[in-house]
């Protein structure tokens, strides 16, 4: 059975998160100027970085909503596979006891 090194994995995630935050800060500083926004008859000025971040968050939200049912099915299938493996092991043990 394989063991997963969780501490190393956590450190990698933390470093990746810090790099992403650093890149977002640089991006924000370089794109802080206001730009004209028109949407369904509404007009206004907004910082360019807020528009980019809003689009990113909306895209991420819709992606997670689309992926969620797949993730739920995957968890149910993994649980079923685990139950079936346990049942096979139990039946194999019963066969060995009969021999």
C-alpha positions in Angstrom: 0.0 0.0 0.0 1.3 3.4 -0.9 1.7 6.2 1.6 1.2 9.8 0.6 3.5 12.4 2.1 1.0 15.0 3.2 3.4 17.5 4.7 5.3 17.8 1.5 2.1 18.2 -0.5 0.9 20.9 1.9 4.1 22.9 1.5 3.8 22.7 -2.2 0.2 24.0 -2.0 1.3 26.9 0.3 4.1 27.9 -2.0 1.8 27.7 -5.1 -0.7 29.9 -3.3 1.9 32.5 -2.3 3.1 32.6 -5.9 -0.4 33.1 -7.2 -1.1 35.9 -4.6 2.2 37.6 -5.6 1.3 37.5 -9.3 -2.2 38.9 -8.5 -0.7 41.8 -6.6 1.7 42.6 -9.4 -1.2 42.4 -11.9 -3.3 44.6 -9.7 -0.6 47.3 -9.5 0.0 47.3 -13.2 -3.7 47.5 -14.2 -5.2 50.0 -11.8 -6.3 52.6 -14.3 -10.0 53.2 -14.8 -11.7 52.1 -18.0 -15.2 52.7 -19.4 -17.6 49.8 -18.9 -20.9 49.4 -20.8 -23.3 46.6 -19.9 -26.9 46.4 -20.9 -27.5 50.1 -21.1 -25.5 50.8 -18.0 -22.3 52.9 -18.3 -19.6 53.6 -15.8 -15.9 53.7 -15.0 -14.2 50.9 -13.1 -10.6 49.9 -12.5 -9.4 47.4 -15.1 -8.1 45.0 -12.4 -11.6 44.7 -10.8 -13.1 43.8 -14.1 -10.5 41.1 -14.7 -10.9 39.7 -11.2 -14.7 39.8 -11.5 -14.6 37.9 -14.8 -12.1 35.4 -13.2 -14.3 34.8 -10.1 -17.4 34.4 -12.3 -15.6 31.9 -14.5 -14.3 30.0 -11.6 -17.8 29.9 -10.0 -19.4 28.6 -13.1 -16.7 26.0 -13.6 -17.1 24.7 -10.0 -20.8 24.5 -10.5 -20.3 22.5 -13.7 -17.8 20.2 -12.1 -19.6 19.6 -8.8 -21.9 16.8 -10.1 -19.0 15.0 -11.6 -17.1 15.1 -8.3 -20.1 13.9 -6.4 -20.5 10.9 -8.8 -16.8 10.2 -8.5 -17.0 10.0 -4.7 -20.0 7.6 -4.8 -18.2 5.4 -7.3 -15.0 5.3 -5.1 -17.1 4.4 -2.1 -18.8 1.6 -4.1 -15.4 0.3 -5.3 -14.2 0.2 -1.7 -17.2 -1.7 -0.6 -16.9 -4.2 -3.4 -13.2 -4.7 -2.7 -14.0 -5.4 0.9 -16.7 -7.9 -0.1 -14.3 -9.7 -2.5 -11.7 -10.0 0.3 -14.4 -11.4 2.6 -15.5 -14.0 0.0 -11.9 -15.0 -0.7 -11.3 -15.5 3.0 -14.4 -17.7 3.2 -13.2 -19.8 0.3 -9.8 -20.3 2.0 -11.6 -21.4 5.2 -13.6 -24.0 3.3 -10.5 -25.6 1.7 
